[in-house]
Amino acid sequence: MVRPLLRLGYTYIFYQVTLQIRGLKALHSTLSFTLQSQRTRRASSRRAKTLKGRLSSLIGRFFAGYCIFRIFTAGYSIVFFQSREQQSQTYPDIVTSLLVWLLLPSSGGARQLRGLVLTPELISSLSRHVSLLLVGLIVVSSIGHVMRGVNRVS
């Protein structure tokens, strides 16, 4: 078995060196990727300890809670949609109903607050605008995360 290897001579040695070089290149790229991800985690950890990082985390948690709340309210609206049709006065979702209940404790009336007349219709409109604004902020922040991920890959 030694003789066939000796016959190959330089070809066999060249093949072995080529395999070693490929292995070292793969090891290099793996170690480089690991080092980069460790640096990114370290930077994220340092940023999380700053005021800006804590505020960003708080806002992210608020949006996560808002999304979960909206999922549950949408599910509630789907399940109990038919019972809402029987009411004489309907509101588009639970958030609006809750705001009307908090801001207008008397049944069905309007309330004046610092020169602004609060009606259920106005509260409903404001609730939809705030909801749309929050969804827009969530989309914009998601696009920012996607773009940062794309920049890391490229």
C-alpha positions as semicolon CSV with decimal commas, in nm:
position;residue;x (nm);y (nm);z (nm)
1;M;0,000;0,000;0,000
2;V;0,294;0,232;0,049
3;R;0,416;0,181;-0,308
4;P;0,103;0,325;-0,483
5;L;0,128;0,635;-0,267
6;L;0,495;0,673;-0,353
7;R;0,410;0,643;-0,720
8;L;0,171;0,934;-0,693
9;G;0,447;1,146;-0,543
10;Y;0,383;1,515;-0,571
11;T;0,021;1,474;-0,678
12;Y;-0,068;1,310;-0,347
13;I;0,120;1,573;-0,143
14;F;-0,039;1,852;-0,347
15;Y;-0,384;1,700;-0,284
16;Q;-0,319;1,681;0,091
17;V;-0,198;2,040;0,104
18;T;-0,502;2,151;-0,095
19;L;-0,733;1,976;0,153
20;Q;-0,553;2,139;0,445
21;I;-0,582;2,483;0,283
22;R;-0,956;2,432;0,225
23;G;-1,000;2,323;0,586
24;L;-0,806;2,623;0,713
25;K;-1,012;2,860;0,496
26;A;-1,334;2,708;0,632
27;L;-1,200;2,740;0,986
28;H;-1,102;3,102;0,918
29;S;-1,445;3,197;0,785
30;T;-1,619;3,022;1,077
31;L;-1,398;3,193;1,333
32;S;-1,443;3,530;1,160
33;F;-1,822;3,490;1,166
34;T;-1,813;3,385;1,534
35;L;-1,592;3,681;1,623
36;Q;-1,822;3,923;1,441
37;S;-2,132;3,785;1,613
38;Q;-1,957;3,805;1,954
39;R;-1,866;4,168;1,884
40;T;-2,224;4,244;1,784
41;R;-2,359;4,082;2,101
42;R;-2,109;4,274;2,312
43;A;-2,209;4,603;2,149
44;S;-2,578;4,520;2,200
45;S;-2,512;4,436;2,563
46;R;-2,329;4,764;2,617
47;R;-2,604;4,958;2,439
48;A;-2,874;4,790;2,650
49;K;-2,715;4,934;2,963
50;T;-2,742;5,295;2,841
51;L;-3,045;5,520;2,881
52;K;-3,113;5,511;2,506
53;G;-3,095;5,130;2,507
54;R;-3,329;5,099;2,804
55;L;-3,575;5,341;2,645
56;S;-3,559;5,148;2,318
57;S;-3,624;4,824;2,504
58;L;-3,918;4,980;2,688
59;I;-4,070;5,105;2,363
60;G;-4,018;4,763;2,204
61;R;-4,194;4,594;2,495
62;F;-4,480;4,843;2,471
63;F;-4,523;4,765;2,100
64;A;-4,508;4,391;2,170
65;G;-4,778;4,427;2,436
66;Y;-4,985;4,643;2,202
67;C;-4,958;4,384;1,925
68;I;-5,061;4,103;2,160
69;F;-5,351;4,313;2,289
70;R;-5,466;4,389;1,933
71;I;-5,450;4,020;1,842
72;F;-5,675;3,935;2,136
73;T;-5,918;4,220;2,060
74;A;-5,937;4,116;1,694
75;G;-6,010;3,759;1,803
76;Y;-6,277;3,883;2,041
77;S;-6,435;4,091;1,766
78;I;-6,442;3,794;1,531
79;V;-6,594;3,557;1,786
80;F;-6,856;3,796;1,927
81;F;-6,931;3,991;1,607
82;Q;-7,296;3,884;1,584
83;S;-7,383;3,989;1,938
84;R;-7,251;4,340;1,864
85;E;-7,500;4,387;1,579
86;Q;-7,789;4,375;1,827
87;Q;-7,661;4,676;2,024
88;S;-7,807;5,016;1,939
89;Q;-7,470;5,189;1,966
90;T;-7,163;5,003;1,839
91;Y;-6,793;5,084;1,865
92;P;-6,530;4,942;1,633
93;D;-6,322;4,764;1,896
94;I;-6,258;4,708;2,264
95;V;-6,005;4,992;2,288
96;T;-6,265;5,247;2,179
97;S;-6,525;5,098;2,411
98;L;-6,278;5,117;2,698
99;L;-6,187;5,479;2,617
100;V;-6,555;5,578;2,594
101;W;-6,621;5,405;2,928
102;L;-6,325;5,583;3,093
103;L;-6,378;5,929;2,940
104;L;-6,758;5,935;2,936
105;P;-6,877;5,771;3,257
106;S;-7,235;5,887;3,200
107;S;-7,429;5,680;2,950
108;G;-7,428;5,812;2,595
109;G;-7,362;6,178;2,672
110;A;-7,096;6,420;2,567
111;R;-6,841;6,570;2,801
112;Q;-6,649;6,894;2,771
113;L;-6,280;6,874;2,852
114;R;-6,074;7,195;2,825
115;G;-6,286;7,337;2,547
116;L;-6,304;7,007;2,356
117;V;-6,640;6,833;2,341
118;L;-6,581;6,460;2,378
119;T;-6,837;6,243;2,203
120;P;-6,824;5,870;2,138
121;E;-6,771;5,941;1,768
122;L;-6,474;6,171;1,838
123;I;-6,321;5,918;2,076
124;S;-6,368;5,645;1,814
125;S;-6,197;5,858;1,551
126;L;-5,906;5,945;1,781
127;S;-5,869;5,579;1,878
128;R;-5,843;5,476;1,512
129;H;-5,586;5,749;1,442
130;V;-5,371;5,649;1,740
131;S;-5,399;5,283;1,640
132;L;-5,295;5,365;1,283
133;L;-5,003;5,573;1,411
134;L;-4,883;5,288;1,635
135;V;-4,910;5,035;1,352
136;G;-4,713;5,272;1,128
137;L;-4,442;5,306;1,392
138;I;-4,423;4,928;1,425
139;V;-4,387;4,889;1,047
140;V;-4,119;5,159;1,026
141;S;-3,923;5,005;1,312
142;S;-3,950;4,660;1,150
143;I;-3,819;4,797;0,821
144;G;-3,526;4,948;1,011
145;H;-3,443;4,608;1,163
146;V;-3,466;4,439;0,822
147;M;-3,238;4,698;0,662
148;R;-2,980;4,658;0,939
149;G;-2,990;4,281;0,886
150;V;-2,944;4,325;0,511
151;N;-2,645;4,553;0,570
152;R;-2,483;4,293;0,797
153;V;-2,522;4,017;0,537
154;S;-2,391;4,221;0,244
